[in-house]
Amino acid sequence: MKSSIRGLAELVLKNIDVLEADCAKRGVQEPSVLDPYKPGSEFTVDGGNVQQASTIIVAAAQQLIQTVQSPQINSQMIAFSATLAGAIRIATEFNIADILLEAGSKGLHVKDISSICKADPVKIGQILRLLASAWIFKEVKPDVFANNRNSSIMVKGLSVKKLLDDPDLKYSRPEAATPASLAEISDDTGKGASYLFETLSDPKTAFSEEANEAALCRAFNTNLACWDFFELPDQRERLNRFGVAMQGMSKLEPLDITLKGFDWEGLKKGSLVVDVGGGIGSFSLALAKEHPHLKFVVQDRAPVVEEGIDRLKELDPEELESGRISFQEHNFFESQPIRDADVYMLKFIVHDWSNKYSEIILRRLREAAGPHSRLVIVDKVIPYICPTSESNGEVSIPGVLKPDLPEPIVNMSAGIIYPHLSSVVMMLYCNGQERTIGGFEELLAKAGWKLSAVYQHDAFGQYSSQILATPI
Ligand SMILES: C[S@@+](CC[C@H](N)C(=O)[O-])C[C@H]1O[C@@H](n2cnc3c(N)ncnc32)[C@H](O)[C@@H]1O
């Protein structure tokens, strides 16, 4: 019988044929980890064959590593990942990718890097070598570092002089969204993660569903929910960075993905969509542009509504004057003022809240819904790691995609851990969670909704899905 590691290696090779053919067809070279990133060089351009081939390569290669490396090393590398996060934060906050961008491909000696960022060269050298061993930066000569594919995405779009003269500008440019998200993740997520055990083992917080008793609150030694804590006057920098970081995270998901799926076009002319917790209305505006026959009310907290109106006045005053998009101050834990809407929409809301609070939000909408109202939740649907079938408890909902991975791959996440990380990150920030399809079905049923269909764009939960529910 063929060994599993050979089977995995053969899978890698077979799928590399697909990637090479794609490069030849596009007349481009395969990307190198050593060179700075060029936009469009990812193997995901066609979203079909090539995407599937790169997913299989990643899944097979990771299983190969997990099989060949000792279990001690495999698990220790995960336990050590906080150290890597600390190192990446140093690189981001000390503007090291920006310094190396100005140094060019020959790189810069660690003494010169450290003198620009006013840090200890012995310590910075260790940190850069750790990162280079993990494929972030490259050591081109002993103690001389340069940017590579992974570090080059950490540049912030301003000269080093500007970044040093005015540190407040660090995350001010749109290009800084990715470094801001790296700094946010490695800082706050890291702090919260290091208090997960204390939070989950302390009887006062172990079963808590309160946003202000999450691990990050313990890390900050506050009894405020993280979003209230971020709004304190002395947390201004953190709040700014968080805002830019969220833009960076949202870039991981093409906007048109969330615009596709649910049949917005099939709604009758003049149908009303209530965007509950709709923020500054970006998604409603995008939907309104695609489907001019619909009307939207964006509901959120008072300061957010104010910001949304100001922004729309600037971006698209006609849309506001026409009344096709309007804003309304509303607390989604209170009675929903718009009864019998055609669609109630919750985008990136339910994952912020524990089951207790999500159920209240959903119940308020159920009380307002008419028999023909529909609910559209936009959030990730977390896949199970095991293969599913009706015989092992699979929830059968139209539209759920199943991972299509060949043997001998056994981990149905395909090594794509991002959605699962996202779920635990929601827990440590605010006791929220991403949910499996079974989790959504149960939650919706408790609040009086029937989960009737799901629109998905991938089977691994990387991108958000639309979950359609109807009143029970
Ligand atoms: C993650 S954002 C999602 C915003 C928007 N739906 C989107 O996808 O861009 C969560 C939103 O919930 C709003 N929010 C938080 N608590 C709220 C409440 N009690 N009532 C109404 N909105 C609330 C926040 O102000 C924020 O705009």
The ligand as a Tripos MOL2 file, in Angstrom:
@<TRIPOS>MOLECULE
LIG
   27    29     1     0     0
SMALL
NO_CHARGES

@<TRIPOS>ATOM
      1 C1        -18.8620   44.8890   13.4690 C.3       1 LIG1
      2 S1        -19.7860   46.3420   13.2470 S.3       1 LIG1
      3 C2        -20.7260   45.9010   11.8070 C.3       1 LIG1
      4 C3        -21.1930   47.1020   11.0540 C.3       1 LIG1
      5 C4        -21.8740   46.8020    9.7150 C.3       1 LIG1
      6 N1        -22.9920   45.9070    9.8240 N.3       1 LIG1
      7 C5        -20.8740   46.2850    8.7070 C.2       1 LIG1
      8 O1        -20.9250   45.1300    8.3370 O.co2     1 LIG1
      9 O2        -19.9970   47.0690    8.3220 O.co2     1 LIG1
     10 C6        -20.9460   46.2520   14.5680 C.3       1 LIG1
     11 C7        -21.9100   47.4170   14.6040 C.3       1 LIG1
     12 O3        -22.8600   47.1820   15.6530 O.3       1 LIG1
     13 C8        -23.1690   48.4520   16.2200 C.3       1 LIG1
     14 N2        -23.7790   48.2510   17.5430 N.ar      1 LIG1
     15 C9        -23.1860   47.8050   18.6720 C.ar      1 LIG1
     16 N3        -24.0830   47.7390   19.6720 N.ar      1 LIG1
     17 C10       -25.2690   48.1700   19.1550 C.ar      1 LIG1
     18 C11       -26.5840   48.2890   19.6890 C.ar      1 LIG1
     19 N4        -26.8510   47.9730   20.9580 N.pl3     1 LIG1
     20 N5        -27.5630   48.7230   18.8650 N.ar      1 LIG1
     21 C12       -27.2990   49.0400   17.5680 C.ar      1 LIG1
     22 N6        -26.0690   48.9190   16.9980 N.ar      1 LIG1
     23 C13       -25.0700   48.4910   17.7900 C.ar      1 LIG1
     24 C14       -21.8250   49.1420   16.2610 C.3       1 LIG1
     25 O4        -21.9610   50.5340   16.4290 O.3       1 LIG1
     26 C15       -21.2400   48.7490   14.9080 C.3       1 LIG1
     27 O5        -21.5800   49.6760   13.9180 O.3       1 LIG1
@<TRIPOS>BOND
     1     1     2 1
     2     2     3 1
     3     2    10 1
     4     3     4 1
     5     4     5 1
     6     5     6 1
     7     5     7 1
     8     7     8 2
     9     7     9 1
    10    10    11 1
    11    11    12 1
    12    11    26 1
    13    12    13 1
    14    13    14 1
    15    13    24 1
    16    14    15 ar
    17    14    23 ar
    18    15    16 ar
    19    16    17 ar
    20    17    18 ar
    21    17    23 ar
    22    18    19 1
    23    18    20 ar
    24    20    21 ar
    25    21    22 ar
    26    22    23 ar
    27    24    25 1
    28    24    26 1
    29    26    27 1
@<TRIPOS>SUBSTRUCTURE
     1 LIG1         1 GROUP 0 **** ****
